Amino acid sequence: MAPFRERRALLEARYPTWPATTLDAHLARVAGEYPDRPLVITDDTTLTYADVLQQSEAIARGLRKLGVGPGDRVALVLANVPQFVPLVFAIWRLGAAAIPVNYLFKTKELAYVIGQSGCRVVVTMSSFRGLDYLASFDEMAPGWRQGNFGPFDALTHVAVLEDNDAGLLSLGDIAQAGAMDRSPLGPNPAGPDDTAVVMYTSGTTGLPKGVIQTHDNLARSGFGGAYHLAFEDGRRILSALPLYHAFALVQGLVAALFVAGAIVPQLVFDPVQTFAGIQQHRASYMMIVPTMGVALANHPELGRYDLSSLVDVLMAAAPSPVWAWQSLKDRLGLDEVYTGYGMTELSSATTLTAPGDPLQIVSATVGRPLDAGVAGIPALGGLIAEYKVVDPLTGEDLPAGAEGEFCARGPIATSGYFGKPKETAELLLPGGWRRSGDLGRIRPDGYLELTGRSKELYKSGGELVSPKEIEELFTGHAAVAQAYVVGVPDERWGEIGCAWIVRTPDAALDEAEMIALARDHLARFKVPKHVFFLEASELPTTPTGKVQKFNLIAMAKERLKAAQA
């Protein structure tokens, strides 16, 4: 691979000024220059840029026949299937907005998103991983097969991904109808500042909110990731992270466009399939979360595969100790490992560590604001975002180096939540700042240190406790792979701390040892009252690997209730 400066110089030559336009226009530009390069690679299918452009235009004509037009919303209940890519570009081509839906949602959650988003069309899988989406529609809107969509006033069509003999409209039917329609699509009525997606948050704390993001928000964020890490020409990005999530959609698909690269999406995470995918498709870059990193580095089949094409790995969503980073780097033979931080409200990653950063920095921080070149803020030398910390209760600015709630602003920030003015008002601060709900400090070198979530703080015996402090102490123990602390209601103390621990392989560790460690290093009110152990596979997580602490609270309540019975 070419040196860092040469790779970045190539991006600067390709984009001397920022091309403010829609995402489908970005696709058309690259397809015109590199029609035969792959954009989507799976074990069974390869779609070139020309393929995606042609298919997206056919699907766009088909959707137009269904009445989809500028400002409408189309929901995608799809896993990482190749059809996701031409479909989402087709939606954008019409000036409509995509609603990428968490495909693990059950009926109630699915109904909430479809209803709250007011989507006109839904394209869904029939089933996936034991979930029957057609049965969910039968429950939500019993007459949907006959065109009666019950409580969903805006919904006019539901199409299934697969061809079928049940008389249901399929994505193939839509594409075929569009291919037979020779009338021109005309210029895209949308502009760069129009809505591209309404992306529902992953729900680590409760019901998701629909985050509005424009074409320009997503494009600048994707370019920023590619520029900061200096993607090489034609980079191939492998990931099992779902495309409905900002991390995979923006730092994967959108970022790849700017280097005429490709994504290698995998339906589910499996270590052996990951190794095989890297070997077969010569992936140079991988995006994972820490639970995946531990599984890959410790897998007994690792040595059987040729991973020489893999150069860099981005691992984010939760902290990892230095030993975990070192193990990942050594076992996979990587040149660089990165971590980062972001939120759906800021398009995706807004901070990343940089090439050459020591592992101590990668472990202790979540990086610094991205160098985004022409996509960034000129007054800040091209940084993608500006950060400050405020008092989490009052919203008032705090002095440099103080710990508080992170706030950010920049050209990647959302305008708010779809159909939720109250929540939008709570998100925004004067001056264009967006609140994050995350606690931390900004170091003198500009790197961010996360210390917790403002909503995760709990009060025990009248004292406020930050779970992050306890988690960092516990993960410093050689026998602890992961640690999560939550507050659980208690009649005596108000709330008590309960820790969930994932041991390292073959480690022997008990509750008494962990409580003794806490007593030796923490104030008495911070010491958890209970420590529970579980396997990494038992952690309740979103499909992007974020641990759902509200579910850990529910699990702790069940454990405590059972112990009292």
C-alpha positions in Angstrom: 0.0 0.0 0.0 1.2 3.5 -0.8 2.4 5.7 2.1 -0.2 7.8 4.1 0.7 11.1 2.4 0.4 9.7 -1.1 -3.0 8.2 -0.4 -4.3 11.5 1.1 -2.8 13.4 -1.8 -4.8 11.2 -4.2 -8.0 12.1 -2.4 -7.1 15.8 -2.5 -6.4 15.6 -6.3 -9.8 13.9 -6.9 -11.7 16.4 -4.8 -9.9 19.8 -4.8 -13.2 21.4 -3.8 -16.2 20.0 -2.1 -18.8 18.6 -4.5 -22.0 19.5 -2.7 -24.6 17.2 -4.4 -26.9 14.3 -3.7 -25.6 10.8 -3.0 -27.0 9.3 -6.2 -25.1 12.0 -8.1 -21.9 10.9 -6.3 -22.6 7.3 -7.5 -23.2 8.4 -11.1 -19.9 10.3 -11.1 -17.9 7.3 -9.9 -19.8 4.9 -12.2 -18.9 7.2 -15.1 -15.2 7.0 -14.3 -14.9 3.4 -13.0 -18.0 1.5 -14.4 -16.4 -1.9 -14.1 -15.0 -1.6 -10.6 -17.0 -3.6 -7.9 -19.0 -1.7 -5.4 -20.7 -4.6 -3.7 -19.0 -8.0 -3.2 -20.5 -11.1 -1.6 -19.7 -14.8 -1.9 -22.5 -15.1 -4.5 -22.8 -11.7 -6.1 -20.7 -8.9 -7.4 -22.3 -5.6 -8.4 -20.1 -3.1 -10.3 -20.6 0.6 -10.2 -22.4 0.3 -13.6 -24.6 -2.5 -12.3 -25.7 -0.5 -9.2 -26.3 2.6 -11.3 -28.4 0.7 -13.9 -30.4 -1.3 -11.2 -31.0 1.8 -9.1 -32.5 3.7 -12.1 -34.7 0.8 -12.9 -35.9 0.5 -9.3 -36.4 4.2 -9.2 -38.8 4.1 -12.2 -40.6 1.2 -10.6 -41.0 3.1 -7.3 -42.2 6.1 -9.3 -45.0 3.9 -10.7 -46.0 3.1 -7.0 -46.3 6.8 -6.4 -43.0 7.5 -4.7 -41.8 11.0 -5.2 -39.9 13.9 -3.7 -40.1 14.0 0.1 -41.7 10.6 0.5 -40.2 8.0 2.7 -39.4 4.3 1.9 -38.6 1.8 4.6 -36.0 -1.0 4.1 -36.3 -4.0 6.4 -33.3 -5.6 5.0 -30.1 -7.3 6.2 -26.8 -6.9 4.5 -28.1 -8.2 1.2 -26.7 -6.9 -2.1 -30.1 -5.5 -3.1 -29.9 -3.0 -0.3 -27.4 -0.8 -2.2 -29.3 -0.3 -5.6 -32.5 0.1 -3.6 -31.2 2.9 -1.4 -29.7 4.8 -4.3 -33.0 4.4 -6.2 -34.8 6.1 -3.3 -32.3 8.9 -3.3 -32.6 9.3 -7.1 -36.3 10.1 -6.7 -35.6 12.8 -4.1 -37.2 10.5 -1.4 -35.8 9.5 1.9 -34.7 6.1 3.0 -35.8 4.6 6.4 -33.3 1.8 7.1 -35.0 -0.3 9.8 -33.4 -2.5 12.4 -34.3 -5.9 11.0 -34.2 -7.5 14.5 -37.3 -5.5 15.6 -40.2 -7.5 16.7 -43.8 -6.7 15.7 -44.4 -3.9 18.1 -41.1 -2.1 17.4 -41.6 -2.5 13.7 -45.1 -1.0 13.8 -43.7 1.9 15.8 -41.1 2.8 13.2 -43.5 2.3 10.2 -46.2 4.4 11.8 -44.0 7.1 13.3 -42.0 7.6 10.0 -45.1 7.9 7.9 -43.4 5.8 5.1 -45.2 5.3 1.8 -43.6 2.0 0.8 -41.9 -0.8 2.8 -39.5 -3.3 1.2 -39.0 -6.2 3.6 -37.5 -9.6 3.8 -40.0 -12.4 4.2 -38.0 -13.8 7.2 -34.6 -13.7 8.7 -32.9 -15.3 11.7 -36.2 -16.7 13.0 -38.2 -13.5 12.5 -41.2 -13.8 10.3 -41.9 -10.3 8.9 -44.9 -11.3 6.9 -46.5 -12.6 10.0 -45.7 -9.3 11.7 -47.6 -7.4 9.0 -50.5 -9.9 9.3 -50.6 -8.9 13.0 -50.1 -5.1 12.5 -52.4 -4.7 9.5 -54.4 -7.9 8.9 -55.6 -6.7 5.4 -52.3 -5.7 4.0 -52.2 -8.5 1.5 -55.3 -7.0 -0.1 -54.0 -3.4 0.1 -55.6 -2.4 3.4 -52.9 -1.1 5.7 -55.0 -0.4 8.7 -53.3 2.0 11.1 -50.7 3.1 8.7 -52.3 6.0 6.9 -49.4 6.9 4.7 -48.5 3.3 3.6 -49.6 2.3 0.1 -47.4 -0.7 -0.7 -45.4 -3.5 1.0 -43.0 -5.3 -1.3 -41.0 -8.4 -0.3 -37.4 -8.9 -1.2 -37.8 -12.3 -2.7 -39.7 -13.4 -5.8 -42.7 -15.5 -4.6 -45.7 -17.5 -5.7 -48.0 -15.9 -3.1 -49.1 -13.0 -5.3 -47.1 -10.5 -3.3 -45.4 -7.6 -4.9 -41.6 -8.2 -4.9 -38.6 -6.0 -5.3 -38.0 -7.9 -8.6 -41.4 -6.9 -9.8 -40.7 -3.2 -9.0 -37.3 -3.4 -10.9 -38.9 -5.2 -13.9 -41.7 -2.6 -14.2 -39.1 0.1 -14.0 -36.9 -1.5 -16.7 -39.9 -1.6 -19.1 -40.6 2.1 -18.4 -38.5 4.1 -20.8 -39.7 7.6 -19.7 -36.8 9.6 -18.3 -36.4 10.2 -14.6 -35.4 13.8 -15.1 -33.1 15.7 -12.7 -33.3 14.7 -9.1 -35.6 17.2 -7.5 -33.7 17.0 -4.2 -30.6 18.9 -3.3 -27.6 18.2 -1.0 -29.5 19.8 2.0 -32.6 17.6 1.6 -33.3 14.6 3.7 -31.5 11.4 2.6 -32.3 9.2 5.6 -34.4 9.1 8.7 -32.2 6.8 10.8 -33.7 5.3 13.9 -31.2 5.2 16.8 -30.1 1.8 18.0 -32.0 2.0 21.3 -29.5 1.3 24.0 -31.7 3.3 26.4 -35.3 2.8 25.1 -37.5 3.6 22.1 -35.6 4.8 19.1 -35.9 8.3 17.6 -35.8 9.0 13.9 -32.7 11.1 13.2 -32.9 13.3 10.1 -29.7 13.4 7.9 -29.2 15.1 4.6 -27.3 14.0 1.6 -24.6 16.5 2.4 -24.4 15.4 6.0 -23.7 11.8 5.0 -21.4 12.6 2.1 -19.2 14.9 4.3 -19.1 12.3 7.0 -18.1 9.5 4.6 -15.5 11.6 2.9 -14.1 12.6 6.3 -13.6 9.0 7.4 -11.8 8.2 4.1 -9.6 11.3 4.3 -8.7 11.0 7.9 -7.5 7.4 7.5 -6.2 8.1 4.0 -8.1 5.3 2.2 -6.2 3.8 -0.7 -7.7 3.8 -4.2 -10.2 0.9 -4.5 -10.3 0.1 -0.8 -12.4 -3.0 0.1 -14.3 -2.8 3.3 -15.5 -5.9 5.0 -18.1 -5.7 7.8 -21.0 -7.6 9.3 -22.3 -4.4 10.9 -25.8 -3.8 9.5 -26.2 -1.3 6.7 -29.3 0.2 8.5 -26.8 1.7 11.0 -24.9 4.9 10.4 -21.5 3.3 11.0 -21.8 0.8 8.2 -23.8 2.9 5.8 -21.7 6.0 6.1 -18.2 4.8 7.0 -18.6 1.8 4.8 -20.8 2.4 1.7 -20.6 6.2 1.4 -16.9 6.4 2.3 -16.1 3.7 -0.3 -17.6 5.9 -3.1 -14.9 8.5 -2.7 -12.1 6.1 -3.5 -14.1 4.0 -6.0 -13.9 1.2 -3.5 -16.1 -1.7 -2.5 -18.0 -3.0 0.5 -18.0 -6.7 1.4 -21.1 -6.9 3.5 -21.7 -10.1 5.6 -25.2 -11.2 6.7 -24.1 -12.1 10.2 -20.9 -12.1 12.2 -19.1 -15.4 12.3 -15.3 -15.5 12.8 -14.7 -18.2 10.2 -16.9 -16.5 7.6 -15.0 -13.3 8.4 -11.6 -15.0 7.8 -12.9 -16.6 4.6 -14.3 -13.3 3.4 -11.0 -11.5 3.9 -9.1 -14.2 2.1 -11.5 -14.7 -0.8 -12.3 -11.0 -1.5 -8.9 -9.5 -0.5 -10.4 -7.1 1.9 -8.0 -4.4 3.1 -10.1 -2.8 5.9 -12.6 -4.2 8.4 -15.1 -2.5 10.8 -16.0 -4.4 13.9 -17.0 -3.9 17.6 -15.0 -5.2 20.6 -17.0 -8.4 21.1 -16.1 -9.3 17.5 -12.5 -8.4 18.0 -12.1 -10.7 20.9 -13.8 -13.6 19.0 -11.5 -13.1 16.0 -8.2 -12.8 17.9 -8.9 -15.9 20.0 -10.4 -18.1 17.3 -8.6 -21.5 16.8 -9.2 -21.4 13.0 -7.4 -18.0 12.6 -4.1 -19.5 11.3 -5.7 -21.4 8.5 -6.6 -18.3 6.4 -4.6 -15.9 4.4 -5.3 -12.5 5.9 -2.3 -10.7 4.2 -4.6 -8.3 2.4 -6.0 -6.9 5.6 -4.1 -3.7 6.7 -6.4 -1.7 9.0 -9.2 -2.4 11.5 -11.6 0.1 13.0 -13.0 -1.2 16.3 -15.5 1.0 18.1 -18.7 1.2 20.2 -17.1 0.2 23.5 -13.8 0.6 25.3 -11.1 -2.1 25.1 -7.9 -2.5 27.1 -4.4 -2.2 25.6 -3.9 -6.0 25.7 -7.0 -6.5 23.6 -5.8 -4.1 20.9 -2.3 -5.6 21.0 -3.8 -9.1 20.6 -5.9 -8.1 17.7 -3.1 -6.3 15.9 -0.6 -9.2 16.5 -2.9 -12.1 15.7 -4.4 -10.6 12.5 -1.0 -9.1 11.3 -2.4 -5.5 11.1 -0.5 -2.3 10.3 -3.0 -0.1 12.1 -5.9 -0.4 14.5 -8.3 2.5 15.2 -11.1 3.4 17.4 -13.6 6.2 17.2 -16.7 7.9 18.5 -19.8 9.3 17.0 -23.6 9.3 17.2 -26.4 9.0 14.7 -27.2 12.7 15.3 -23.8 13.5 13.9 -24.1 11.2 10.9 -21.6 8.6 12.2 -18.0 8.8 13.4 -16.9 12.3 14.3 -13.7 11.4 16.0 -11.1 8.7 15.2 -7.6 7.9 16.4 -5.0 8.5 13.7 -2.4 6.4 11.9 0.6 6.0 14.1 -1.2 6.6 17.4 0.2 4.3 20.1 -2.1 1.7 21.5 -2.3 3.5 24.8 -4.0 6.4 23.0 -6.3 4.0 21.1 -7.3 2.4 24.4 -7.6 5.5 26.6 -9.3 7.8 24.1 -11.8 7.8 21.2 -9.6 9.9 19.0 -9.9 13.5 17.9 -12.2 15.2 15.4 -11.7 13.9 11.9 -9.4 15.7 9.4 -11.9 16.0 6.6 -10.1 18.2 4.2 -12.5 20.1 1.8 -15.5 18.4 3.6 -14.6 19.9 6.9 -14.9 23.3 8.6 -12.5 25.8 6.9 -12.0 27.9 10.0 -10.8 24.8 11.9 -8.4 23.6 9.3 -10.8 21.1 7.8 -12.0 19.3 11.0 -15.4 17.7 10.5 -16.7 18.9 13.9 -16.0 21.1 16.8 -16.4 19.8 20.4 -17.0 21.3 23.8 -18.2 20.1 27.2 -21.1 21.5 29.2 -22.7 20.9 32.5 -25.1 18.0 31.9 -27.8 19.6 34.1 -27.6 23.2 33.1 -26.1 23.1 29.6 -23.6 25.8 30.6 -20.1 25.7 29.1 -17.4 24.2 31.3 -13.7 25.3 31.3 -11.0 23.5 29.3 -10.1 20.1 30.7 -13.2 19.8 32.8 -15.4 16.7 32.7 -18.9 17.2 31.4 -21.3 16.4 28.6 -19.9 16.4 25.1 -21.6 18.8 22.6 -20.6 19.1 19.0 -21.4 21.1 15.9 -20.4 20.9 12.3 -21.7 20.2 8.7 -22.6 16.7 9.7 -25.1 17.6 12.4 -28.8 16.6 12.2 -31.5 19.2 12.2 -33.4 17.1 14.7 -35.7 14.1 15.2 -38.5 13.3 12.8 -41.9 14.3 14.2 -40.5 15.0 17.7 -40.2 18.7 18.4 -39.9 18.2 22.1 -37.0 15.8 21.8 -35.4 18.0 19.1 -35.5 21.0 21.4 -33.8 19.0 24.1 -31.0 18.0 21.7 -30.2 21.5 20.5 -28.2 24.3 22.2 -27.7 27.8 21.0 -24.9 28.3 18.5 -25.7 25.1 16.5 -24.5 22.7 19.2 -26.0 19.2 19.6 -26.0 17.5 23.0 -24.6 14.0 23.0 -25.6 12.6 26.4 -22.1 11.3 26.7 -19.7 12.4 29.5 -16.0 13.0 29.1 -13.2 15.5 28.8 -11.2 17.0 26.0 -7.5 16.6 26.4 -5.0 19.3 25.6 -4.0 17.4 22.5 -7.6 17.5 21.2 -8.3 13.8 21.9 -11.6 12.9 23.6 -11.8 10.7 26.7 -15.2 9.2 27.4 -16.2 8.7 31.0 -19.8 7.5 30.7 -23.4 8.4 29.7 -25.2 11.1 31.6 -28.3 8.8 31.5 -26.3 5.9 33.0 -25.4 7.8 36.1 -27.2 6.5 39.2 -27.5 7.7 42.7 -26.7 5.4 45.6 -27.3 6.6 49.2 -27.6 10.2 47.9 -24.2 10.0 46.0 -24.0 10.2 42.2 -22.0 7.2 40.7 -20.4 7.0 37.3 -20.4 3.4 36.0 -17.5 4.2 33.7 -15.1 4.6 36.6 -15.9 1.2 38.0 -15.9 -0.4 34.6 -12.4 0.9 33.9 -11.1 -0.4 37.3 -12.6 -3.9 36.6 -11.3 -4.2 33.0 -7.8 -3.5 34.3 -7.9 -6.9 36.0 -6.1 -9.5 34.0 -9.1 -11.9 34.3 -11.7 -9.5 33.0 -12.5 -9.2 29.3 -15.5 -6.9 29.6 -17.3 -5.1 32.5 -20.6 -3.2 32.6 -22.1 -1.6 35.7 -25.7 -0.5 36.0 -27.8 1.1 38.7 -30.8 -1.0 40.0 -33.6 0.4 42.2 -33.3 -0.4 45.9 -35.6 0.4 48.8 -32.7 1.2 51.2 -30.2 2.9 49.0 -32.4 4.4 46.2 -30.2 2.6 43.7 -27.4 0.0 44.0 -24.6 -0.9 41.6 -24.6 -4.2 39.9 -21.7 -5.3 37.8 -21.8 -7.7 34.9 -18.4 -9.4 34.1 -17.2 -11.4 31.1 -14.1 -13.3 32.2 -11.1 -13.9 29.9 -10.8 -17.4 28.5 -10.2 -20.0 31.3 -10.0 -17.3 34.0 -11.1 -18.1 37.6 -12.8 -15.1 39.2 -15.5 -14.7 41.7 -17.7 -12.0 43.2 -15.8 -11.6 46.4 -12.6 -10.9 44.5 -14.2 -8.1 42.4 -15.9 -6.5 45.4 -12.6 -6.5 47.3 -10.9 -4.9 44.3 -13.5 -2.1 44.3 -13.2 -1.6 48.0 -9.5 -1.2 47.7 -9.7 1.5 45.0 -13.1 3.3 45.2 -15.1 5.3 47.7 -17.5 3.1 49.6 -20.6 4.4 47.9 -19.2 3.4 44.5 -18.6 -0.2 45.4 -21.1 -2.4 43.6 -23.4 -4.4 45.9 -23.5 -7.4 43.4 -21.3 -8.9 40.7 -22.7 -11.3 38.1 -20.8 -13.3 35.5 -21.9 -14.2 32.0 -20.4 -15.2 28.6 -19.9 -12.5 26.0 -22.5 -14.2 23.8 -25.1 -13.6 26.6 -24.6 -9.9 26.6 -27.8 -8.1 25.3 -26.5 -6.0 22.4 -27.8 -4.1 19.4 -26.8 -5.5 16.0 -24.0 -3.0 16.0 -22.5 -4.5 19.2 -23.6 -1.8 21.7 -24.5 -3.3 25.0 -28.0 -2.4 26.0 -27.7 -1.4 29.6 -31.5 -1.2 30.1 -31.6 -4.9 29.4 -28.7 -5.5 31.9 -30.8 -3.6 34.5 -33.7 -5.9 33.8 -31.5 -9.0 34.0 -30.1 -7.8 37.3 -33.6 -7.3 38.7 -34.4 -10.9 37.7 -31.3 -12.2 39.4 -32.0 -10.3 42.6 -35.6 -11.4 42.6 -34.7 -15.0 42.2 -32.1 -14.8 45.0 -34.8 -13.4 47.4 -37.3 -16.1 46.5 
